[in-house]
Amino acid sequence: MKSLFLRIFLSFWMAQALFVVLAIVVTVAFRPRSSTWEGLRTTVLNDAVTAYEEGSEAQLRQYLENLEATQHVRAYLFDEQGVEVSHRAAPDWAIRVAAGGPRVPHDGFIIPAPPVQRDSRASADGKHRYTVVLGLPPGPRVFFGPRGLPIPGLIIGIFSSGLVCYFLSWFLTKPIVRLRAATQKLAAGDLTARTGAPASKRRDEVASLMRDFDAMAERLETLVKAQSRLLNDISHELRSPLARLNVALGLARQRAGVESVDMLDRIELEASRLNELIGRILTLARLEDGEQRVPQTPVPLGELVANVAEDAEFEAQERHCHVHTVIPDGDWGVRGNDSLLHSAVENVVRNAIRYTQEGTSVEIVLMSEEGASGPEAVLTVSDFGPGVPPDSLGKLFEPFYRLDDARGRLTGGVGLGLAITERAVRFHGGRVAAFNRAEGGLRVEIRLPLILGGQRIKKQPEAVPSEQEA
């Protein structure tokens, strides 16, 4: 059956049909037959009157007790004054029915009262009138509810339809759950995620969707890997002419006069920028390649941040700025690649120095917080620059994204530093985000998982305000 619509339709139809059929069958099978009880009522009435008139009260009592013992039918014989002639203790419901009251003594919910039959006839001499009241055996009581409602049919119908609907729901949701899990993996950057589409014998809409998803994921993986290889190959191919250009530049300096120095310096600057760009593209291509795994080498994050801050302090002197660092004592170990983490932190710090106002400080704070999966190292880098428009905060970590092309040309940036930072942090199982500060400037927050046993500082240092504004 190829259509999921027909499968759902026929399943619900079968469930409802099964419910109706079982309800009718059970109700008919276990409901007492009126013809049988009417014949028994007449027989008991005649035999009881005969036993009383031809015998005695003792013989009548013996007959009624024997009837209850053998057929589980409680019978009581009353005269016209409402007196039970065998002088047995009659229950209230029997007295009420003999007096012409309702034949149903009381309604039960799951277990109802036994059915009651009543009949009367005159004595043989016509001077008296006798009334017999029968309390019939209830049979399987669990099959009837109040006023004869088909409680068993309802219960069986609910369970049977629930069983069918359960397996139907499981059949429908299992592939959807697998599809959702594969989608989450693909969104997290795992290009090898697949749903594992069922065998070809299943041809409904959900199976087709899973196959289409697998085809899409395979195509995406091919395109991304092709793009990564293209960037890698182009970058490597550019290195050779760039090396020859540097050699030619050195020879030109030896032969050129004083009037050519400025032009040669410009060529050297642009060649240096091109070399840096190629290096960043290669780094980005390696990080975008999903086949790499995070190395398990312990990296002292506190020492790494201190080294970056020391180098940044030297560069910041040109703009009369300073780098203020808060690194509490303790074990700040993370697992990863020392070079990648150094590049990730350095890109953020150098970016902050580049855009902070002259004469201000760049604040670097390292602290620890308890994350969802364990302790995390939280590194915040704050500047006093112009900040970023709110709608551009999420784009800062995209490759080649720049807020202002003119400012990018002025500072020499190409929009790859923060992109490399984001890929490197994500490569190590962390995350990075940017926020505008209330007092002005930008704050970049890097979170990395700490090695178990590292220091956990619950209180945030006072050097950086606790609130963050997106």
VENBEL-V433003 format. One record per residue. PHI is phi in whole degrees, 0 to 359 (* if undefined). PSI is psi in whole degrees, -180 to 180 (none if undefined). D_FIRST is the distance of its C-alpha to the first C-alpha in Angstrom with 1 decimal. Layout:
BEGIN
phi=PHI psi=PSI d_first=D_FIRST
phi=PHI psi=PSI d_first=D_FIRST
END
This chain:
BEGIN
phi=* psi=116 d_first=0.0
phi=275 psi=-31 d_first=3.8
phi=272 psi=126 d_first=5.9
phi=292 psi=-32 d_first=7.9
phi=300 psi=-48 d_first=9.9
phi=296 psi=-35 d_first=7.8
phi=295 psi=-44 d_first=7.2
phi=294 psi=-45 d_first=11.0
phi=300 psi=-51 d_first=12.0
phi=292 psi=-33 d_first=10.8
phi=294 psi=-47 d_first=12.2
phi=294 psi=-37 d_first=15.4
phi=296 psi=-45 d_first=15.7
phi=297 psi=-38 d_first=15.6
phi=297 psi=-46 d_first=18.0
phi=293 psi=-41 d_first=20.4
phi=296 psi=-42 d_first=20.3
phi=298 psi=-39 d_first=21.1
phi=298 psi=-47 d_first=23.8
phi=295 psi=-46 d_first=25.4
phi=297 psi=-47 d_first=25.4
phi=295 psi=-38 d_first=26.8
phi=298 psi=-44 d_first=29.4
phi=291 psi=-45 d_first=30.6
phi=298 psi=-46 d_first=30.8
phi=294 psi=-42 d_first=32.7
phi=297 psi=-44 d_first=35.0
phi=291 psi=-38 d_first=35.9
phi=291 psi=-35 d_first=36.3
phi=252 psi=-2 d_first=38.7
phi=283 psi=134 d_first=40.6
phi=298 psi=140 d_first=44.1
phi=274 psi=125 d_first=44.9
phi=294 psi=-35 d_first=47.8
phi=296 psi=-38 d_first=49.3
phi=295 psi=-44 d_first=49.8
phi=289 psi=-34 d_first=51.5
phi=294 psi=-41 d_first=53.7
phi=295 psi=-41 d_first=55.0
phi=295 psi=-40 d_first=55.7
phi=299 psi=-45 d_first=57.4
phi=295 psi=-42 d_first=59.8
phi=297 psi=-46 d_first=60.6
phi=296 psi=-42 d_first=61.3
phi=299 psi=-47 d_first=63.5
phi=294 psi=-43 d_first=65.6
phi=292 psi=-38 d_first=66.0
phi=292 psi=-43 d_first=67.0
phi=295 psi=-41 d_first=69.6
phi=297 psi=-44 d_first=71.0
phi=297 psi=-34 d_first=71.2
phi=284 psi=-43 d_first=73.1
phi=283 psi=-37 d_first=75.4
phi=268 psi=-17 d_first=76.2
phi=243 psi=-116 d_first=76.2
phi=205 psi=179 d_first=76.5
phi=298 psi=-36 d_first=74.7
phi=295 psi=-40 d_first=74.2
phi=293 psi=-38 d_first=72.6
phi=295 psi=-43 d_first=70.2
phi=297 psi=-41 d_first=69.4
phi=297 psi=-40 d_first=68.8
phi=295 psi=-44 d_first=66.4
phi=292 psi=-39 d_first=64.4
phi=292 psi=-37 d_first=64.2
phi=293 psi=-35 d_first=63.1
phi=296 psi=-41 d_first=60.4
phi=290 psi=-35 d_first=59.0
phi=287 psi=-36 d_first=59.3
phi=269 psi=-41 d_first=57.6
phi=246 psi=3 d_first=55.0
phi=58 psi=35 d_first=54.7
phi=248 psi=120 d_first=55.9
phi=271 psi=121 d_first=58.5
phi=236 psi=142 d_first=61.0
phi=223 psi=133 d_first=64.0
phi=251 psi=123 d_first=66.6
phi=245 psi=147 d_first=68.5
phi=269 psi=-172 d_first=71.6
phi=290 psi=-19 d_first=72.4
phi=273 psi=-1 d_first=73.8
phi=82 psi=21 d_first=70.5
phi=262 psi=133 d_first=72.0
phi=285 psi=114 d_first=70.0
phi=289 psi=-22 d_first=72.2
phi=275 psi=-2 d_first=71.3
phi=59 psi=33 d_first=72.4
phi=268 psi=155 d_first=69.3
phi=287 psi=108 d_first=68.0
phi=273 psi=138 d_first=65.4
phi=291 psi=164 d_first=62.8
phi=299 psi=-39 d_first=62.8
phi=294 psi=-34 d_first=59.6
phi=290 psi=-40 d_first=61.2
phi=296 psi=-40 d_first=64.4
phi=293 psi=-42 d_first=62.6
phi=291 psi=-39 d_first=60.5
phi=297 psi=-31 d_first=63.7
phi=277 psi=3 d_first=65.4
phi=98 psi=13 d_first=62.7
phi=284 psi=-176 d_first=60.5
phi=296 psi=144 d_first=56.7
phi=280 psi=-16 d_first=55.0
phi=264 psi=108 d_first=52.5
phi=296 psi=-42 d_first=54.7
phi=196 psi=154 d_first=52.4
phi=264 psi=129 d_first=48.7
phi=263 psi=168 d_first=46.8
phi=265 psi=-64 d_first=43.6
phi=266 psi=-39 d_first=41.7
phi=244 psi=98 d_first=44.5
phi=281 psi=171 d_first=46.3
phi=288 psi=157 d_first=49.7
phi=294 psi=150 d_first=50.1
phi=293 psi=152 d_first=50.1
phi=235 psi=137 d_first=53.6
phi=240 psi=148 d_first=55.2
phi=219 psi=137 d_first=58.7
phi=206 psi=159 d_first=61.0
phi=214 psi=157 d_first=64.7
phi=202 psi=162 d_first=67.4
phi=276 psi=158 d_first=71.2
phi=287 psi=172 d_first=73.4
phi=297 psi=-35 d_first=75.1
phi=271 psi=-3 d_first=78.3
phi=76 psi=6 d_first=76.5
phi=272 psi=-21 d_first=78.3
phi=232 psi=163 d_first=75.4
phi=227 psi=128 d_first=71.7
phi=249 psi=146 d_first=69.2
phi=232 psi=128 d_first=65.8
phi=253 psi=138 d_first=63.2
phi=238 psi=124 d_first=60.5
phi=249 psi=130 d_first=57.6
phi=260 psi=100 d_first=55.4
phi=285 psi=153 d_first=52.4
phi=295 psi=133 d_first=50.4
phi=287 psi=-14 d_first=47.4
phi=69 psi=-154 d_first=45.1
phi=291 psi=95 d_first=42.2
phi=296 psi=-26 d_first=43.2
phi=291 psi=-5 d_first=40.2
phi=267 psi=1 d_first=38.2
phi=223 psi=142 d_first=40.1
phi=250 psi=-157 d_first=41.0
phi=296 psi=134 d_first=43.5
phi=57 psi=35 d_first=44.4
phi=75 psi=19 d_first=41.8
phi=294 psi=143 d_first=38.7
phi=283 psi=70 d_first=35.7
phi=303 psi=-41 d_first=35.7
phi=297 psi=-39 d_first=33.7
phi=297 psi=-40 d_first=30.9
phi=296 psi=-46 d_first=30.8
phi=295 psi=-48 d_first=30.9
phi=296 psi=-40 d_first=28.3
phi=297 psi=-41 d_first=26.0
phi=296 psi=-45 d_first=26.5
phi=290 psi=-40 d_first=25.8
phi=292 psi=-45 d_first=22.8
phi=293 psi=-36 d_first=21.1
phi=296 psi=-38 d_first=22.4
phi=295 psi=-44 d_first=20.9
phi=295 psi=-45 d_first=17.4
phi=293 psi=-33 d_first=17.9
phi=297 psi=-50 d_first=19.4
phi=293 psi=-32 d_first=16.6
phi=294 psi=-44 d_first=14.2
phi=296 psi=-42 d_first=16.9
phi=297 psi=-42 d_first=17.3
phi=297 psi=-37 d_first=13.8
phi=278 psi=-38 d_first=14.0
phi=274 psi=-24 d_first=17.7
phi=302 psi=-51 d_first=18.0
phi=294 psi=-30 d_first=16.8
phi=292 psi=-39 d_first=18.7
phi=297 psi=-42 d_first=21.7
phi=296 psi=-39 d_first=21.6
phi=295 psi=-39 d_first=21.3
phi=294 psi=-43 d_first=24.3
phi=298 psi=-42 d_first=26.3
phi=294 psi=-37 d_first=25.9
phi=296 psi=-42 d_first=26.9
phi=296 psi=-41 d_first=30.0
phi=296 psi=-42 d_first=31.0
phi=295 psi=-40 d_first=30.7
phi=293 psi=-28 d_first=32.8
phi=279 psi=-2 d_first=35.3
phi=106 psi=0 d_first=35.9
phi=275 psi=96 d_first=33.8
phi=285 psi=-9 d_first=32.4
phi=271 psi=2 d_first=30.9
phi=294 psi=133 d_first=28.4
phi=222 psi=155 d_first=24.7
phi=278 psi=-20 d_first=21.6
phi=69 psi=62 d_first=20.6
phi=306 psi=143 d_first=17.1
phi=296 psi=172 d_first=14.6
phi=300 psi=164 d_first=14.0
phi=294 psi=-15 d_first=12.5
phi=290 psi=-18 d_first=9.6
phi=265 psi=123 d_first=8.1
phi=233 psi=20 d_first=7.5
phi=281 psi=-178 d_first=7.4
phi=294 psi=-38 d_first=10.8
phi=293 psi=-43 d_first=12.7
phi=297 psi=-40 d_first=12.2
phi=296 psi=-38 d_first=13.3
phi=296 psi=-40 d_first=16.1
phi=296 psi=-41 d_first=17.2
phi=294 psi=-40 d_first=17.4
phi=296 psi=-38 d_first=19.4
phi=296 psi=-45 d_first=21.6
phi=298 psi=-39 d_first=22.4
phi=294 psi=-40 d_first=23.3
phi=296 psi=-45 d_first=25.4
phi=297 psi=-39 d_first=27.1
phi=295 psi=-40 d_first=27.9
phi=294 psi=-42 d_first=29.4
phi=298 psi=-43 d_first=31.4
phi=299 psi=-41 d_first=32.7
phi=296 psi=-44 d_first=33.8
phi=293 psi=-44 d_first=35.5
phi=294 psi=-42 d_first=37.3
phi=294 psi=-37 d_first=38.5
phi=295 psi=-40 d_first=39.6
phi=295 psi=-42 d_first=41.5
phi=297 psi=-44 d_first=43.1
phi=296 psi=-38 d_first=44.1
phi=297 psi=-47 d_first=45.5
phi=298 psi=-41 d_first=47.6
phi=295 psi=-46 d_first=48.8
phi=294 psi=-44 d_first=49.7
phi=297 psi=-42 d_first=51.4
phi=297 psi=-42 d_first=53.4
phi=294 psi=-40 d_first=54.5
phi=292 psi=-30 d_first=55.5
phi=286 psi=-24 d_first=57.5
phi=297 psi=-37 d_first=59.5
phi=295 psi=-54 d_first=61.3
phi=296 psi=-30 d_first=62.8
phi=293 psi=-39 d_first=63.5
phi=296 psi=-42 d_first=65.5
phi=295 psi=-34 d_first=67.4
phi=296 psi=-40 d_first=68.0
phi=294 psi=-38 d_first=69.6
phi=295 psi=-44 d_first=71.8
phi=296 psi=-35 d_first=72.9
phi=295 psi=-40 d_first=73.6
phi=296 psi=-41 d_first=75.9
phi=293 psi=-37 d_first=77.8
phi=294 psi=-35 d_first=78.1
phi=295 psi=-35 d_first=79.6
phi=290 psi=-30 d_first=82.3
phi=259 psi=-17 d_first=83.3
phi=279 psi=157 d_first=82.8
phi=270 psi=-175 d_first=85.6
phi=296 psi=-33 d_first=85.8
phi=291 psi=-14 d_first=84.5
phi=260 psi=-1 d_first=81.1
phi=298 psi=-44 d_first=80.5
phi=299 psi=-43 d_first=78.6
phi=294 psi=-39 d_first=76.2
phi=291 psi=-37 d_first=75.6
phi=298 psi=-40 d_first=75.0
phi=295 psi=-42 d_first=72.4
phi=297 psi=-40 d_first=70.7
phi=295 psi=-38 d_first=70.8
phi=296 psi=-46 d_first=69.2
phi=293 psi=-36 d_first=66.4
phi=295 psi=-38 d_first=65.8
phi=295 psi=-42 d_first=65.7
phi=296 psi=-41 d_first=63.2
phi=296 psi=-40 d_first=61.1
phi=296 psi=-41 d_first=61.3
phi=295 psi=-40 d_first=60.3
phi=298 psi=-43 d_first=57.3
phi=297 psi=-41 d_first=56.2
phi=297 psi=-40 d_first=56.5
phi=291 psi=-39 d_first=54.4
phi=296 psi=-41 d_first=51.7
phi=297 psi=-42 d_first=51.6
phi=297 psi=-44 d_first=51.4
phi=297 psi=-40 d_first=48.6
phi=296 psi=-40 d_first=46.6
phi=294 psi=-38 d_first=47.0
phi=288 psi=-31 d_first=45.9
phi=284 psi=-16 d_first=42.8
phi=287 psi=117 d_first=41.8
phi=283 psi=1 d_first=39.2
phi=274 psi=-12 d_first=40.2
phi=283 psi=155 d_first=43.4
phi=237 psi=150 d_first=43.9
phi=292 psi=124 d_first=46.5
phi=293 psi=151 d_first=49.6
phi=263 psi=21 d_first=50.8
phi=283 psi=127 d_first=54.5
phi=294 psi=135 d_first=56.2
phi=238 psi=124 d_first=57.6
phi=285 psi=97 d_first=60.5
phi=296 psi=-39 d_first=59.2
phi=299 psi=-45 d_first=62.5
phi=295 psi=-39 d_first=64.6
phi=297 psi=-45 d_first=62.3
phi=296 psi=-38 d_first=62.5
phi=296 psi=-40 d_first=66.3
phi=295 psi=-42 d_first=66.6
phi=297 psi=-43 d_first=64.6
phi=295 psi=-36 d_first=66.7
phi=295 psi=-44 d_first=69.9
phi=294 psi=-39 d_first=69.0
phi=292 psi=-34 d_first=67.9
phi=299 psi=-38 d_first=71.2
phi=293 psi=-42 d_first=73.1
phi=289 psi=-32 d_first=71.0
phi=289 psi=-17 d_first=71.3
phi=296 psi=-27 d_first=75.1
phi=297 psi=-31 d_first=75.0
phi=255 psi=16 d_first=73.7
phi=58 psi=38 d_first=75.9
phi=247 psi=168 d_first=72.9
phi=226 psi=161 d_first=72.4
phi=243 psi=115 d_first=69.5
phi=259 psi=124 d_first=69.6
phi=240 psi=136 d_first=67.6
phi=236 psi=105 d_first=66.8
phi=233 psi=101 d_first=65.5
phi=298 psi=153 d_first=66.2
phi=293 psi=147 d_first=67.2
phi=146 psi=179 d_first=64.6
phi=269 psi=110 d_first=62.0
phi=251 psi=50 d_first=59.6
phi=280 psi=134 d_first=57.6
phi=230 psi=159 d_first=54.2
phi=260 psi=132 d_first=52.2
phi=165 psi=-159 d_first=51.7
phi=257 psi=121 d_first=53.4
phi=299 psi=-42 d_first=56.9
phi=293 psi=-43 d_first=57.1
phi=294 psi=-44 d_first=53.9
phi=295 psi=-39 d_first=54.9
phi=298 psi=-43 d_first=58.4
phi=295 psi=-39 d_first=57.0
phi=296 psi=-46 d_first=54.7
phi=291 psi=-41 d_first=57.6
phi=296 psi=-39 d_first=60.1
phi=299 psi=-43 d_first=58.0
phi=292 psi=-45 d_first=57.8
phi=294 psi=-45 d_first=61.5
phi=295 psi=-35 d_first=62.7
phi=295 psi=-40 d_first=60.7
phi=294 psi=-41 d_first=62.3
phi=296 psi=-36 d_first=65.8
phi=294 psi=-34 d_first=65.1
phi=249 psi=-6 d_first=64.4
phi=288 psi=155 d_first=66.4
phi=290 psi=149 d_first=69.7
phi=298 psi=141 d_first=72.8
phi=84 psi=2 d_first=74.8
phi=257 psi=-179 d_first=71.9
phi=240 psi=147 d_first=70.1
phi=262 psi=125 d_first=66.6
phi=259 psi=126 d_first=65.6
phi=242 psi=120 d_first=63.5
phi=233 psi=130 d_first=62.6
phi=247 psi=125 d_first=60.7
phi=217 psi=178 d_first=59.6
phi=231 psi=141 d_first=57.0
phi=222 psi=158 d_first=54.4
phi=271 psi=115 d_first=51.9
phi=266 psi=-175 d_first=48.4
phi=294 psi=-32 d_first=45.0
phi=249 psi=15 d_first=44.9
phi=133 psi=-174 d_first=48.7
phi=292 psi=143 d_first=51.9
phi=233 psi=142 d_first=51.9
phi=274 psi=127 d_first=54.7
phi=245 psi=113 d_first=55.1
phi=251 psi=120 d_first=57.1
phi=245 psi=133 d_first=58.2
phi=239 psi=117 d_first=60.1
phi=240 psi=139 d_first=61.7
phi=236 psi=176 d_first=63.8
phi=242 psi=42 d_first=66.0
phi=271 psi=-164 d_first=64.7
phi=284 psi=-10 d_first=63.3
phi=81 psi=-171 d_first=59.9
phi=226 psi=139 d_first=56.6
phi=305 psi=140 d_first=55.0
phi=304 psi=-36 d_first=52.4
phi=285 psi=-8 d_first=49.6
phi=256 psi=-3 d_first=50.5
phi=299 psi=-42 d_first=50.5
phi=286 psi=-13 d_first=46.9
phi=264 psi=-7 d_first=47.6
phi=299 psi=-27 d_first=50.6
phi=261 psi=13 d_first=48.5
phi=273 psi=143 d_first=46.8
phi=298 psi=138 d_first=48.2
phi=64 psi=17 d_first=50.9
phi=272 psi=130 d_first=50.9
phi=225 psi=138 d_first=54.5
phi=295 psi=-38 d_first=55.7
phi=217 psi=119 d_first=58.5
phi=298 psi=-37 d_first=58.9
phi=295 psi=-42 d_first=62.6
phi=292 psi=-33 d_first=62.8
phi=294 psi=-41 d_first=60.6
phi=294 psi=-34 d_first=63.1
phi=293 psi=-41 d_first=66.0
phi=267 psi=-9 d_first=64.7
phi=83 psi=7 d_first=63.1
phi=281 psi=149 d_first=59.7
phi=240 psi=5 d_first=56.5
phi=82 psi=28 d_first=53.9
phi=246 psi=-15 d_first=52.8
phi=298 psi=-54 d_first=54.7
phi=290 psi=-29 d_first=52.6
phi=296 psi=-42 d_first=49.4
phi=295 psi=-39 d_first=50.5
phi=301 psi=-47 d_first=51.5
phi=297 psi=-43 d_first=48.0
phi=293 psi=-40 d_first=46.3
phi=293 psi=-42 d_first=48.8
phi=293 psi=-44 d_first=48.5
phi=296 psi=-35 d_first=44.7
phi=299 psi=-29 d_first=45.1
phi=264 psi=15 d_first=47.1
phi=79 psi=17 d_first=44.6
phi=250 psi=-165 d_first=46.6
phi=208 psi=156 d_first=46.5
phi=224 psi=146 d_first=49.0
phi=211 psi=157 d_first=49.6
phi=238 psi=143 d_first=52.4
phi=222 psi=146 d_first=54.1
phi=278 psi=136 d_first=57.0
phi=275 psi=149 d_first=60.0
phi=296 psi=-35 d_first=61.7
phi=273 psi=5 d_first=65.1
phi=104 psi=145 d_first=63.8
phi=103 psi=-178 d_first=62.3
phi=240 psi=143 d_first=59.1
phi=238 psi=126 d_first=57.8
phi=251 psi=129 d_first=55.3
phi=244 psi=123 d_first=53.9
phi=247 psi=128 d_first=52.6
phi=242 psi=128 d_first=50.9
phi=228 psi=141 d_first=50.6
phi=291 psi=132 d_first=49.7
phi=276 psi=151 d_first=52.9
phi=293 psi=138 d_first=53.4
phi=305 psi=133 d_first=53.5
phi=102 psi=-7 d_first=57.1
phi=289 psi=169 d_first=58.0
phi=291 psi=144 d_first=60.1
phi=236 psi=109 d_first=58.6
phi=256 psi=114 d_first=60.7
phi=282 psi=-33 d_first=59.6
phi=263 psi=132 d_first=62.0
phi=285 psi=137 d_first=61.7
phi=298 psi=153 d_first=64.9
phi=282 psi=-5 d_first=66.9
phi=293 psi=-25 d_first=67.2
phi=236 psi=131 d_first=64.0
phi=301 psi=151 d_first=63.1
phi=279 psi=-25 d_first=60.1
phi=281 psi=150 d_first=58.3
phi=229 psi=138 d_first=56.0
phi=242 psi=127 d_first=55.1
phi=278 psi=none d_first=52.1
END
